[in-house]
């Protein structure tokens, strides 16, 4: 549903976590200590929350390389699941 949402989205990765801002009307943030894992799918990269909220932030793989570069240069202790490489 989120991937098909036509509102402008901004995804931010920083030292505190990952955040998606949907057209200035909805902001969802998952702190790194609450990210269970990052999963790289065929068309998207998704951040899954550990808690019972069930929150998943998905980003088109157009930005996968930038996301992986950021995560590889940080030590958040987040598992990355991919068919391409293991972390």
C-alpha positions as CSV (number, residue, x, y, z in Angstrom):
1,X,0.0,0.0,0.0
2,X,2.8,2.4,1.0
3,X,4.8,1.7,-2.2
4,X,1.7,2.6,-4.3
5,X,1.0,5.8,-2.4
6,X,1.3,8.8,-4.7
7,X,2.1,11.3,-2.0
8,X,5.7,12.6,-2.0
9,X,7.8,10.6,0.4
10,X,11.1,11.5,2.0
11,X,13.1,8.8,3.7
12,X,15.8,9.8,6.2
13,X,18.4,7.5,7.8
14,X,20.3,9.1,10.7
15,X,22.1,8.1,13.9
16,X,18.7,7.6,15.6
17,X,16.9,5.5,13.1
18,X,14.9,5.4,9.8
19,X,12.0,7.7,9.1
20,X,9.6,8.1,6.3
21,X,7.7,11.4,5.8
22,X,4.6,11.0,3.6
23,X,3.7,14.4,2.1
24,X,4.1,16.2,5.5
25,X,0.9,14.5,6.6
26,X,2.3,11.3,8.2
27,X,5.7,10.6,9.7
28,X,6.8,7.1,10.8
29,X,10.1,6.5,12.6
30,X,11.8,3.3,13.7
31,X,14.8,3.7,16.0
32,X,17.8,1.5,15.3
33,X,17.3,-0.3,18.6
34,X,13.8,-1.3,17.3
35,X,14.8,-2.5,13.8
36,X,14.6,-6.3,13.8
37,X,16.2,-6.5,10.3
38,X,16.5,-4.9,6.9
39,X,15.3,-7.1,4.0
40,X,16.2,-6.4,0.4
41,X,13.5,-7.6,-1.9
42,X,13.4,-7.6,-5.7
43,X,11.9,-4.1,-5.9
44,X,12.2,-2.7,-2.4
45,X,14.4,-2.5,0.7
46,X,12.3,-2.7,3.9
47,X,13.0,-2.0,7.6
48,X,11.0,-4.2,10.0
49,X,10.2,-3.1,13.5
50,X,11.0,-5.6,16.4
51,X,8.0,-4.6,18.5
52,X,4.3,-5.6,18.1
53,X,3.5,-2.5,16.1
54,X,4.2,-4.3,12.9
55,X,5.7,-1.2,11.3
56,X,7.5,-1.7,8.1
57,X,9.2,1.1,6.2
58,X,9.8,0.2,2.5
59,X,11.9,2.1,0.0
60,X,12.1,1.5,-3.7
61,X,15.4,-0.2,-4.7
62,X,16.2,2.9,-6.7
63,X,17.9,4.0,-3.4
64,X,19.2,0.6,-2.3
65,X,22.9,1.4,-3.0
66,X,22.7,4.6,-1.0
67,X,21.0,2.8,1.9
68,X,23.5,0.0,1.9
69,X,26.4,2.4,1.8
70,X,25.0,4.3,4.8
71,X,24.4,1.1,6.8
72,X,27.8,-0.4,5.9
73,X,29.5,2.8,7.2
74,X,27.6,2.6,10.6
75,X,27.6,0.1,13.4
76,X,23.9,-0.1,14.3
77,X,23.9,-3.9,14.7
78,X,21.1,-4.3,12.3
79,X,20.9,-7.5,10.3
80,X,20.6,-7.2,6.5
81,X,18.9,-10.0,4.7
82,X,19.6,-10.2,1.0
83,X,20.0,-12.8,-1.7
84,X,22.9,-10.7,-3.0
85,X,25.1,-10.6,0.1
86,X,24.9,-11.5,3.8
87,X,25.7,-9.1,6.6
